[in-house]
Amino acid sequence: MTLAKPLAGKTLFITGGSRGIGLAIALKAAADGANIAIAAKTVDPHPKLEGTIHTAAAEIEKAGGKALALAVDVRDEVSVKEALDKTAAHFGGLDIVVNNASAIQLTPVGATDMKRYDLMNGVNARGTFMVSKYALPHLAKSANPHILMLSPPLDMKEKWFAAHTAYSMAKFGMSLVVLGLAGEQRGKIAVNALWPRTTIATAAVKNLLGGDALMNMSRTPAILADAAHRIFQKPKTFTGNFLIDDTFLAGEGITDFDPYRVNPGQPLQVDFFVPDDIPPPPGVSLKPLKV
């Protein structure tokens, strides 16, 4: 029997959850009545980025969940540990951690400033490692604990590194945490990675990658929120998986992916790091729809 609200009463800790994919995952869980800690840096409104930890918390409450807004820099060890401890104390436990916070800059080695290198690897790889590390004691008390990384399959091909080595190292670093931690915690805590087949309509895509043109060739964050929601319902023995959003959802019985398109009249842009040997599910086309 499928529960109507499977995440009701569950507590989630989501990094980078003030907007975009992190917020979409939060709102999907909030609709079930989940408790959600939004751990992000944006406290005051940003001129180019929508959302703060406070606006996200308000949206979560409106959607039916309980929210805790936490100003957290995932590079700061004290900040991370205190935020996780505060979440567990406030809600009486911790069930799910989503490592979503990420920094991006697509530059070749010679053009990459070391401050940007340190930022990307500090937020993506080190931040994911540290959040997961300090979450472990709390998750160990949950009946069905999960850690989910928004990171790609470990497809070690030159083409994924050649144009932006620093960023690729940082994202694959997140996935290496999945590989190791899933083995370490097997049977105790589920640890998985989730990655989109296409670009997702977020502020990063609009401001850093391709503007409105690429936004129109993207899917909405809802596809990752729906996938994450189903992952969290899996038993803790479902672990060590590197999942592509539509392939996983197709395996869950989803057949219509067209509603996730931002603009049905535009082709979909395949994202970085999607392995060639994981084609779209049967019936799914990346071409424009006839509208």
PyMOL commands that set and color helices and strands:
alter all, ss='L'
color gray80, all
select helices_A, chain A and resi 20-30+53-63+77-91+109-111+114-139+158-161+165-184+203-215+222-231+245-251+258-260
alter helices_A, ss='H'
color red, helices_A
select strands_A, chain A and resi 11-15+35-40+66-71+96-99+146-149+190-195+242-244
alter strands_A, ss='S'
color yellow, strands_A
deselect
rebuild
show_as cartoon
